[in-house]
Amino acid sequence: MSTYVPLISSGVAGPLGVLHLPRLWQKSSLEASSKLATGYPGCGKGYDQMVLDGIGLDRDATLAFIKANKPTYPQFEAWVKSNATKLDAASVETLNAAIKGYNHDDETRKCILSANGIPDDASAPKDAINLNNLDDWKEFHDAVLK
């Protein structure tokens, strides 16, 4: 069975405007189908939990819905609209700002940059969204294109 590196960035939002929600759906859906690449959590404690907490979704209920229903992304967003307790504009804006403003620790940043052959200088990305993108693209390259 094939496994897949998730390639939807945390910097992407769907129609609801919630950053990382499409990636959470993709990773959790892949895990529910036993198709998530090794090393990726279906629903981790970082951005995944930030989104769940930020819009007021129950972790277990969210994962159970994905596993039982295998929803398309629009179907997932419809469920989110019916179940999230904090989808108001202010809550979404606060969550999105937290996601955009999150930086990895120095060790993680240096590891990702080094693995990608990028010098850790003033021009290197510092934010987790771009560093995670680099990490995903390297994993995809190594797993599929190499």
N, C-alpha and C positions, 0 to 999 in steps of 0.2 A: 504494500500500500504506500502511496506517495504521501509525503508530508510537505507542508508549505510554510515558507517564511512569510509572516504578515508584512505586507508592503503599504498598507494604508497608514499614512503618517499621523502622529498625534496632533499635528497642526491642521488637520482636516476636520471640518464640521459638516454635518448633514443639514437638511432643511430646518431642523430645530435650532441650529446655530451653536450646538455644544461641541467644543473641540474634544477630540479623542474618542467621542462616542462611536463613530464608525470603526475605529481600530478595536475598541473594546468588543463590539459586535463581531468583527472578523476573527479576532483571537479566540473569543469564547465559543464561537460557532465551529471553528476548526478543532478546538479541543473537544467539544461535544461529539465530533465526528471522528475523533482519534487521528486527525490529520494535521495537527500543529507541530511545526518543526521543533526538534529537541532544543531545550534551553529557553523556550518562551513559555511564560505562564499564560494560561487561558484567561485568568483574571488575577492579576498580581496586586501587590500592596501599594504600588506607586500611583501612576496616573489612573489606572483602572479604579482603584479605591477612591481617589480624589473625585472622579466623575460620579461614582455611585453616591458618595457623601454629598458632593456639591449640588446634585439635583434631587437628592432625597429618594434614592432607590435602595430597596433591600437587596443585598448581595445574593442571598440564597434564592430568593424569588426570581431575580433577574436571570441567574444561571439556569434555574429550573425551566423557566420559560423558553430560553434559547435551546436547551437540550430537548425538551419535549416537542417544540414546534418547528425547529429549524427555519426561523423566519427569514424572509428577505430583509434587506435593510429598511425599506419603508414600513414593512410589517412590524419590525422591531421598534422603530420610532413611534408608530401608532400605539404600541404597548407602553412605551416609555411615557407618552403623553397621558395615558390613562392611569399610570402608576407612580410617577415621580411627584414628590410633594413640594419641590422647589424649582419649578421651571419658569418662574417669573424672570423678567429681563435683568433685574439686579443680581439675582443668584447666578444666572448664566454668565453675566459679565464678570462677576467676581471669580467664578471658576475658571473662565477662559484666561483671565489675567494671571491667575495662579499657575496655570499650565504654561503660558507663554513666558512667565518670569522664573520658572524653575531651572536651576543649573545643577548639573551633576557635581559631585565632589571632585577634587583635583585628581585623585587616583583613577576614577572612572573616565574622566575626560582624557587624561594622558593615555590610558589604555586604548580607548577607541581611536584617538588620533594616530597613535603609533601603529595600530593594526591596519590603518588605512594609508600609512605612509605620509601623513600630514604633520608638518612641524607644529609644535605647541608654542606658537608665537602670537603676536597681537592680532593677526588676521584669522586665526583659527576660531571656529565657533565655540562658544562657551555654554550656550543654552542646550538643555536636554532634548528639545525637539530635533534640532539639527544634528546633534551627536547621535541620537537614536536612529535618525534616518541613515546616517553613515554606517552605523552598525548593521542595520537591516540590509542595506544595499550590499555590504561586504558578505554577510551571511548568504544572501540570495546568490551573489556571484559565485561564492565557494560551493554552494549546494547545487546550483543549476547550470551555470555557465562555464565553469572551470573544466 
